[in-house]
């Protein structure tokens, strides 16, 4: 039985509810009157339900689909403006005891090179990332109770935060590690992590169990209920996602939104971010073995309807996607992208040789961070290296209340410009610097609050003089 408030996975992600919604959407995908009602509700920019969202995703009416894309763009602009937050993944270890059939880290893979970074190696990787200009990292590690223990993860976080190289500093560390206990989530919270990230992969229980035949991750309920335990442990910024292509996209789309609604209902705040990765090839994994892979057009529509359904939630796109694919969905809802990414263990301090391949997946967008920033500037976006909300305690419901009221614009806009200014002064190529300075001059005039605008202009001048780390 479906119960959005339940703490049990099979009740807040009800197979029966999902199937009823899919059937409802199939019957109403050309119901113009109903689709207009849903769009009118969505224009209030307060979100729509999973049942309403799947109707929009399935909609076959061309003129209504154009309205869906236009509304997604308007919502993105209303809450996130033209800011795009930059980050990089850092893979600590690819040792793993799980048997996930879609991931080259699976325990039976004998061809991938196994690696685990020492603290000194982490230090070198972080310095390389700082020298690129990164301020925000997403830590990744396979699941292994001894080699990748929580103590190792916590020590790595301490190492990362301790490193100050030239003007560099990692100011926010997000963590993507296996589901764990409430107590361990408390320890991660105490270590100062930003967002705890865990992808569901698929919400279809039977398929989930087939895709995860062995290892701790094979426990569907324990994995699906992890976000509840994280929030019980005090982590109020969580990031979720599914790996589109593992299962039918319509089923997982509904499940993803039901999970977001569950967190909102039970804890008063939904996910901080939603990621939208697609299955891709890597090492002994062939994406062609997965028949549910989705087209670029479906992918774009998924992004657009998620943006409409959960307007306050950040959206992340992976370097699994090509430059063309990433740029296409930026205006539809994406608010965070990676730049200059490596999906190998390490790989930033020294380029990994092909025979030493340790990557979880192949990177499609191989541009450097500076090339990504340059292109964003050309397209009128503000590349943001901001971590201020996390550092000022604006997380969870406090962050969401600012977003919903529109007051976040008086923080995020100026902070984005100031962190971009730091990047331009310390790391950018000359061409990127010229483009960035022009954009900062234009965007500074658009800061709505006169007092904040005045302070931002003063801070930008001081950044030119060598001072760093201003924030609202």
Buried (B, 14 or more C-beta within 10 A) or exposed (E): EBBBEBEEBBBBBBBEBBEBBBEBBEEBBEBEEBBEEBBEBBEEBEBBBBBBBBBBBBBEBEEBBEBBBEBBBBBBEEBBBBBBBBBBBBBBBBBBBBBBBBBBBBBEBEEBBBBBBEEEBBBBBBBBBBBBBBBBBBBBBBBBEEBBEBEBBBBBBEBBBEBEBEBBBBBBBBBBBBBBBBEBBBBBBEBEBBBBBBBBBBBBBEBBEBBBEBBBBBBBEBBBBBBBBBBBBEBBBBBBBBBBBBBBBBBBBBBBBBBBBBBBBBBEBBBBBBBBBBBBBBBEBEBEEBEBBBEBEBBBBBBBBBBBBBBBBBBBBBBBBBBEBBBBBBBBBBBBBBBBBBBBBBBBBEEBEEEBBBBBBBBBBEBEBBBBBBBBBEEEBBBBBBBBBBBBEBBBBEBBBBBBEEEBBBBBBBBBBBBBBBBBBBBBBEEBBBBBBEBBEEBBEEBEBEEBBEBBBEBBEEBEEEEBBBBB
